[in-house]
Amino acid sequence: MITIQKSRNSLGALCAAALMLAGAAHAAEPATYWSERKGSKVTVAGDSSIHAWTVEADLIGGKMQLDASSVIDGKTADVKVTPTVKVTIPLRNLKSGKEGMDNVMMQAMKSTDPKNKFIIYELTKMTPRAGKPLEYDTFGQLTICGVKKTVAMPVKLQPLEGGKKVKVTGSIGLKMTDFKITPPKPKIALGLLTVDDDIKVSFEWMTARSEKK
């Protein structure tokens, strides 16, 4: 009877160990976060000879795939290995709320050309910012109007719902001419409006963890 009890205890210990190992293996799996439309927004802001202007888009497609060593939970976003990130924004989704301005913008960005249908961003490097939890310095390839440029941008990761969702935010200054976009000079009732070359792009990208492959 004593021998049987020992065997049962050993079997129970082995089962418990197996469950713990299985749980650890599951926790170490790579995590993929897919875009969510609700809570996502891109804003492009600039100036002109008459007034400042902004256009916005609420559709950001793409995903962020994290290495198994990364930890994201309710309060922590510890990402030491650069994740795989590709983001796409439909050009036609950028709107100002003013049809005339939107037409001028689409013309300047040659939106009828098939290769210009999307703004595309691909992350190439991401490193933690010293002394600033949840903040990172990034480098990536940004393609606008078929022109690809390397850009540097600080971003912040905000874990939500215990790590089930992550909100990524950031902003960057750009020049239209760097992407071969000629700043528009449309004729209006008050004369000729000239648009500044410098713009600022800000984004809030909401993602949710998923088992999708």
C-alpha positions in Angstrom: 0.0 0.0 0.0 2.9 2.3 0.8 4.5 1.6 -2.6 1.3 2.4 -4.4 0.9 5.7 -2.6 4.4 6.7 -3.5 3.7 5.9 -7.2 0.6 8.0 -7.1 2.5 10.9 -5.6 5.2 10.6 -8.2 2.6 10.5 -11.0 0.9 13.5 -9.6 4.2 15.4 -9.4 5.0 14.5 -13.0 1.6 15.7 -14.2 2.0 19.0 -12.3 5.5 19.5 -13.8 4.2 18.7 -17.3 1.4 21.3 -16.9 3.8 23.9 -15.7 6.1 23.3 -18.6 3.2 23.4 -21.0 2.1 26.7 -19.5 5.6 28.2 -19.8 5.9 27.0 -23.4 2.6 28.7 -24.2 3.7 31.9 -22.5 6.9 31.9 -24.5 5.1 31.7 -27.9 5.4 34.7 -30.3 2.5 37.1 -30.0 0.8 38.6 -33.0 -1.2 41.8 -32.7 -3.5 42.7 -35.5 -4.9 46.2 -36.4 -8.2 47.3 -35.0 -10.1 50.1 -36.6 -11.8 51.4 -33.4 -9.2 53.5 -31.7 -6.9 53.9 -34.6 -6.2 57.3 -36.3 -3.6 59.0 -38.5 -3.4 62.8 -38.7 -1.4 64.8 -41.2 -1.1 68.5 -40.3 0.5 71.3 -42.2 0.3 75.0 -43.0 -0.4 77.3 -45.9 -0.3 80.9 -46.9 -3.9 81.3 -45.6 -4.5 78.8 -42.8 -3.3 75.6 -41.2 -4.9 72.4 -42.3 -5.3 68.7 -41.2 -6.4 65.5 -42.8 -7.3 62.3 -41.0 -7.7 58.6 -41.6 -9.3 56.1 -39.2 -8.2 53.0 -41.1 -4.7 51.5 -40.3 -4.2 47.9 -41.6 -1.4 45.5 -40.7 0.1 43.6 -37.8 2.8 43.5 -35.2 4.5 40.2 -34.4 6.6 40.0 -31.3 9.5 37.7 -30.5 8.9 35.0 -27.8 11.1 36.9 -25.4 8.9 40.0 -25.4 6.6 40.6 -22.4 3.4 42.6 -22.6 0.9 42.6 -19.8 -1.3 45.0 -17.9 1.5 47.5 -17.1 4.6 46.3 -18.9 5.8 46.4 -22.5 9.3 44.9 -22.5 10.3 44.4 -26.1 14.0 43.7 -26.5 14.0 42.1 -30.0 12.7 44.2 -32.9 9.2 43.0 -33.8 8.0 42.4 -37.3 5.7 45.3 -38.2 4.0 46.2 -41.5 1.4 48.9 -41.6 -0.8 50.0 -44.6 -3.0 53.1 -44.8 -5.3 53.5 -47.8 -4.5 56.9 -49.4 -8.2 57.5 -50.2 -9.1 57.2 -46.5 -7.3 60.5 -45.7 -10.0 63.2 -45.5 -10.1 66.8 -44.5 -13.9 67.2 -44.5 -13.6 69.6 -47.4 -14.1 68.1 -50.8 -12.1 70.8 -52.6 -9.0 70.3 -50.4 -9.3 66.5 -50.7 -9.3 66.7 -54.5 -6.2 68.9 -54.5 -4.5 66.6 -52.1 -5.3 63.4 -54.1 -4.1 65.1 -57.3 -0.8 66.2 -55.7 -0.3 62.6 -54.5 -1.2 61.1 -57.8 -3.8 58.8 -56.2 -5.0 57.4 -59.5 -1.6 55.6 -60.0 -2.0 52.0 -58.8 1.3 52.1 -56.9 0.2 55.0 -54.9 -3.0 53.5 -53.4 -1.4 52.8 -50.0 1.0 54.5 -47.6 3.2 51.6 -46.3 5.5 51.4 -43.2 7.8 48.5 -42.3 9.8 48.5 -39.1 13.5 47.7 -39.3 14.9 48.5 -35.8 13.4 49.2 -32.4 15.3 49.9 -29.2 14.1 50.9 -25.6 14.6 54.5 -24.6 16.8 54.8 -21.5 14.9 55.8 -18.4 11.6 56.0 -20.3 9.5 52.8 -19.8 7.2 51.9 -22.7 9.0 54.3 -25.0 11.2 53.2 -28.0 13.4 54.6 -30.7 12.5 53.2 -34.1 13.8 53.1 -37.7 11.7 52.0 -40.6 10.9 52.2 -44.3 8.1 54.6 -45.2 6.7 54.5 -48.7 4.5 57.3 -49.9 3.6 57.8 -53.6 5.9 54.9 -54.5 9.0 56.6 -52.9 10.6 54.7 -50.1 12.6 56.5 -47.3 14.2 55.5 -44.1 12.7 57.4 -41.2 13.5 57.6 -37.4 10.7 58.0 -35.0 10.1 57.7 -31.2 7.0 55.6 -30.3 5.2 54.6 -27.2 3.5 51.2 -26.4 0.5 51.3 -24.2 -0.7 47.8 -23.0 -4.5 47.6 -22.5 -6.8 45.0 -21.1 -4.0 43.1 -19.4 -2.0 42.9 -22.6 -4.7 41.7 -24.9 -4.4 45.0 -26.7 -1.6 47.4 -27.4 -1.9 51.0 -28.5 1.1 52.3 -30.4 1.5 56.1 -30.7 4.0 58.4 -32.3 4.7 61.4 -34.5 7.2 62.5 -37.1 8.0 65.6 -39.2 8.3 65.1 -42.9 8.7 67.1 -46.1 6.4 66.5 -49.1 9.3 67.0 -51.6 11.2 64.1 -50.0 8.6 61.8 -51.4 8.5 63.7 -54.8 5.2 65.4 -53.9 5.0 69.0 -55.1 3.2 71.2 -52.5 -0.1 72.3 -54.0 -0.7 75.8 -55.2 -4.4 75.9 -56.0 -6.2 79.0 -57.2 -9.0 80.1 -54.8 -11.3 83.1 -54.5 -8.7 85.1 -52.6 -5.9 84.3 -55.1 -3.2 81.7 -55.1 -2.9 79.5 -52.0 0.6 78.0 -51.4 1.1 75.0 -49.1 4.2 74.6 -47.0 6.5 71.7 -47.7 6.8 70.6 -44.0 4.1 68.4 -42.5 3.7 66.5 -39.2 2.3 63.0 -39.2 0.8 61.6 -35.9 -0.8 58.3 -35.3 -2.6 56.2 -32.7 -2.6 52.5 -33.8 -4.8 50.1 -31.9 -3.9 46.5 -32.1 -5.4 43.3 -30.5 -3.7 40.0 -29.8 -5.0 37.2 -32.0 -4.3 33.6 -32.9 -4.6 34.4 -36.6 -1.6 33.3 -38.7 
